[in-house]
Amino acid sequence: MPELAHIAGGFGAALSVIGAAYGISKLAAATMEASGRQPEVAGEVRTSMIISAALIEGVTLFAEVICIILALK
């Protein structure tokens, strides 16, 4: 039977991935809406979206590493 720390680590990692997926999906939806409203600034908006998505992924990776460290401790 796995220890409670392993279950908690997996649950924490899953929550961080779900949160990141939700955040990036909202970001992409807002970017598509902005590009549809003003096509002339689509490139600038897309660049901002990519930078924001990379930052979200970075925080998610950090959260997953913390969950793994706590589960293995």
For each residue, the residues with C-beta under 8 A, 3 or more apart:
1:
2: 6 7
3: 6 7
4: 7 8
5: 8 9 70 71 72 73
6: 2 3 9 10 71
7: 2 3 4 10 11
8: 4 5 11 12 67 70 71
9: 5 6 12 13 67 68 70 71 72
10: 6 7 13 14 67 71
11: 7 8 14 15
12: 8 9 15 16 63 66 67 70
13: 9 10 16 17 63 64 67 68
14: 10 11 17 18
15: 11 12 18 19
16: 12 13 19 20 60 63 64 67
17: 13 14 20 21 60 64
18: 14 15 21 22
19: 15 16 22 23 60
20: 16 17 23 24 56 57 59 60
21: 17 18 24 25
22: 18 19 25 26
23: 19 20 26 27 56
24: 20 21 27 28 53 56 57
25: 21 22 28 29
26: 22 23 29 30
27: 23 24 30 31 49 52 53 56
28: 24 25 31 32 49 53
29: 25 26 32 33
30: 26 27 33 34
31: 27 28 34 35 45 46 48 49
32: 28 29 35 36
33: 29 30 36 37
34: 30 31 37 38 41 42 45
35: 31 32 38 39 41 42 45 46
36: 32 33 39
37: 33 34
38: 34 35 41 42
39: 35 36 42
40:
41: 34 35 38 44 45
42: 34 35 38 39 45 46
43: 46 47
44: 41 47 48
45: 31 34 35 41 42 48 49
46: 31 35 42 43 49 50
47: 43 44 50 51
48: 31 44 45 51 52
49: 27 28 31 45 46 52 53
50: 46 47 53 54
51: 47 48 54 55
52: 27 48 49 55 56
53: 24 27 28 49 50 56 57
54: 50 51 57 58
55: 51 52 58 59
56: 20 23 24 27 52 53 59 60
57: 20 24 53 54 60 61
58: 54 55 61 62
59: 20 55 56 62 63
60: 16 17 19 20 56 57 63 64
61: 57 58 64 65
62: 58 59 65 66
63: 12 13 16 59 60 66 67
64: 13 16 17 60 61 67 68
65: 61 62 68 69
66: 12 62 63 69 70
67: 8 9 10 12 13 16 63 64 70 71
68: 9 13 64 65 71 72
69: 65 66 72 73
70: 5 8 9 12 66 67 73
71: 5 6 8 9 10 67 68
72: 5 9 68 69
73: 5 69 70
